[in-house]
Amino acid sequence: MFDFDRWQEIFDTIRKNKLRTFLTGLSVASGIFILVILLGFGQGMQNGIRKEFEADATNRIAVWTNVTSKGYKGLNPGRRIRLQNGNYDYITSVYADQLEYKSEQFRVRGATINYKEESGAYGTRGVSPDYQQIENQNMLSGRFINYADLQTNNKVVVISNKIKRELLKEVDDPLNEYLQISGINFKIVGVYKDKGGEREENSIFIPITTAQNIFNGSNKVSNLYFTLQPAENFDKAVEISNKFTEDIKQYLQQSHTVAPDDTNAINVFNALKEAKRYYTLTDNIAFFFWVVGIFTIIAGVVGVGNIMLIVVKERTKEIGIRKALGAKPWSIIGMILHEAVFVTAIAGFAGLIFSMALLEIIGPNIEIDYIVNPSINFSIALTMVFLLIIVGALAGFIPAWRAAHIQPIEALRDE
């Protein structure tokens, strides 16, 4: 039942103590505001990291080599290690049941790319057909490299949408056009788009067998790429992936006579391992944000409790008169709690609305590495406000209980 007199009394008290009420509400609103903003940016970090890993297959494993940093079995440090087709064949044979996609890569260095009068500086990569899935590339037209291209050393090339726009400016359909790589004609059979954006579209792809034969690659390989079969859960996938990377690193060290503790010669990047590391980091950051935000809210709630104690002190005589006239203890408690809940609710919703509006306006426009579209689930934010109201009511309960048990004669003597 709506009690008009009760509400009028609350508003009268607020009007008489505008500054005190404002500062109390500000402390509560700032607590909700800070918590929502912190959680929003925590979600933004998770979105950013997820986007970074979506640029390539999330379970991608990449292998590359460098020079040895330690002598081993009579061999001096400083040897350059070069992967070979035999290394790729061995790994894909021994671990065939574990592999989902696989590709070797040969980098053609110093190649010039021309289309008629246009030229550009782009990377030229000799790859296998599975490279498309490993790099998460979508074909806009045509096809990617296939196994028939490998077997027959076809002079075909796949270009990116960016390269099509920059080199083949006036060509609507680039398929079957010819691109020159270091003066040799290659037929364009496909145009791809990379999920990682244009920064990942600075390369053209040709069959690895063609690249090795034409550009003096012999049996040399620059990189090896693998993805593993899906596992039953993320932790299991990380465990299998870690085991696989350790096994192939050990094999490559033995194959190329590299010291087991040489961390420079054979390098293996495990995307799942990195993903787990980043997700663990963001979970820890999110936990820290929760702790900071909750303690900020607690500070605001404590402020509500302190203000209610002051209110009780100031209205001691009034409360004594009410009790002398027959007011029940619970009506006194209700009067104090009503004001505490009202101030907490208004301030909490004000902080929520302002913080959500701020995230909605600036979130989509934030362009920072590893932070994408900071946001928070509205139901979670709303739940926090209701919990805040409940805690605010509890904070006001102690002063209210004290007020309800004031003896009328003592209250009337209070100065």
Secondary structure, 3 states (H helix, E strand, C coil): CCCHHHHHHHHHHHHHCHHHHHHHHHHHHHHHHHHHHHHHHHHHHHHHHHHHHHCCCCCEEEEEECECCCCECCECCCCECCEEHHHHHHHHHHCCCCEEEEEEEEEECCCCEEECCEEECCEEEEECCCHHHHCCEEEEEECCCCHHHHHHCCCEEEEEHHHHHHHCCCCCCCCCCEEEECCEEEEEEEEEEECCCHHHCCEEEEEHHHHHHHCCCCCEECEEEEEECCCCCHHHHHHHHHHHHHHHHHHHHHHCCCCCCCCCCEEEEEHHHHHHHHHHHHHHHHHHHHHHHHHHHHHHHHHHHHHHHHHHHHCHHHHHHHHHCCCCHHHHHHHHHHHHHHHHHHHHHHHHHHHHHHHHHHHHHCCECCECCCCCCHHHHHHHHHHHHHHHHHHHHHHHHHHHCCCHHHHHHCC
